[in-house]
Amino acid sequence: MKYTTIVNNEHFEVEIQRDGSVFVNGKRHEVDWLELPESLYSMIKDNKSIEVAVDENDGNYNVLLEGRLYEAQVLDQRAMMMLGRKGGLKLDSGEIKAPMPGLIIDVLVNVGDDVNEGDTVIILESMKMQNELKAPRTGSVQSIQCKQGDTIDKNTLLLIISGSDEE
């Protein structure tokens, strides 16, 4: 099956083969998945083991991979054609939600701070690992809904960044 996967507003062509291999932008990868509880997966990609947390919400996915949070949408060929007729897709809402339950170790920004896409804004500890949650867009921190020491649930709204195009 062929899909277009949009990750942090970058497009990837993904083709899943019957033998379990995956082509990403034409490059072959050997991938094996094991589903674990709480939307967690153990992935072996090209003989490297990686833990992945995936949360789906209305067709959009938050993927926590190696301490980085990615916003993604997966579209088949028909969905891409329909979006093209509607004028495209905008994924980024500027919201950062907890990809898994955990403990807020640090909030590295304050309301009003300017951030660049990819800047670490919150450190979340979950399953004995510290995960850096990154700004999904360049903009200004509009609100912070958590503080150091808070225990949070999956999908808890943590922070909102207003984009420079919204000002």
N, C-alpha and C positions, 0 to 999 in steps of 0.2 A: 504494500500500500504506500502511496505517496502522500506526503503532508507538507504544508508550509508551517514552520514553527517560528513564531516571532518571540524573541527573547530580548527584553529591554530595548524594544523597537528595532532590533536587527533581525533580518529575515534569514532563515535557514531552510534549505530543501532537504527533507528527510524521507528516505525510502526504506521501509522495513521489509526484509526478505523472509521467505518461509523458513530458511535455515537458521534464523535468529540473528543474522548479521544485519547491520544498519549502515546505510550510506548517508552521510551528511555532506551536502554540497559536493557530491560525487566521490567522496573519500570513504572507503570501507572501514568499518569498525566492528570488532567482535564484542557483543554485549550480552550479558546474562543478568537477569533480574531475579531477586527473591523478595517477595512482599513480606514485610514485618508489620507488627501492630502499630496503631497510631499514625497511619499515613507515611510510614518509613519504609525505605527500600534499601536493600543491599545490592549494589550494582558492581559487576566486574566488567570493566571496559579495557580491552586490549591488555588483559592479564593484570590489571590494577584494581584493587578493591576500593570502592567508594561508598560512603553512606549518604543517602539522599532523602530529604523530607519533601513531600509533595502535598500541596493543599489545593483542591479545586474549588472554585467559587464562580458560578454562572459562566462556565466556559473559560474562565481565566485561571491560570495556575500560578501559585507561588512555589518556587523550587529553591530549597536551601541545599547548596552543594559546596562542600569544602569551605564552610563558613561564610559563603556569599549568598545573598538572597537575590533571586532572579524572578522577574515577572514574565510570564509566558502565555501565549495562546497557541493552540494547535488547530490548524484548519485543513480540511481536506480540499481537493481541487474544486469542488462545487462551491464550498463556502468562500474560497478565495475569489472565485468568479463573481459571486454576489457582492462581496465587499468592494471589489474593483468598481462595480457599477454604482455603489453607494458613495464612492469617493475615498475609500481607504479605511484605515484602522488606527485608533489611538488607544494604546493600552494603559499608559501611565496615569494613575489618578493622583499621585503624590502621597498616597497613604502608605504607611509602613505598618503592617499587622504582624503579630507574632506567628511565625511559621510552625511553631510547636510550643507546648507549655514549658515554662522555665522560670529562671530568676534573672531579673535585670541587674547586671553587674555594674554597668555604668551608662550614663547618658552623656554623650560627648558634646552636645550642642545645647543652646538656649533658644527660647522663642526670639525671633528676629534675626538670628544668625543666618548669614548667607552660606550655602553649601553647594558643592559641585556634585554632579552625578558620579556615584561611585565612592564618595567620601563615607567613612565609617561614622555613623551617628549614634548607634546603640550597641552595647555588647550584652548578649543574652547567653546565659549558661543553661544548657539543657543536656541531659544524659552525660554529665561530667565533661562536656566540651563547651568551650567558649566560642560563640558564633558572632561574627561582626555583621551587623545589619547595616547595609549601605543605602545611601540616598538614591532613590530611583530616578531622580531628575535634578537638574540645577535649579536653584530657587532659594527661597527664604523659608526658614522654619516658622510655620504658622501656629502650630500648637503641639504641645507635648503632653501625652496622656499617661505617662508613667514616670517613676523615679527610681533611683538606685535602691535596691533591696526589695522592690515589689516582686511578688510571685504572680505570674500571669498565666492565663490560659491560652490555648491555641486560638488564633484569629482575633485576639485582643488588639484593638487599635492602639498603637504606641505613639505615632508621630505623624504629622501632616506637613508636607512641604508644598508651598504654593509655587507654581512655575513662573518664570519671568514673563511668559505670555499672558498671565492672568492679572498682572498688576495694572 
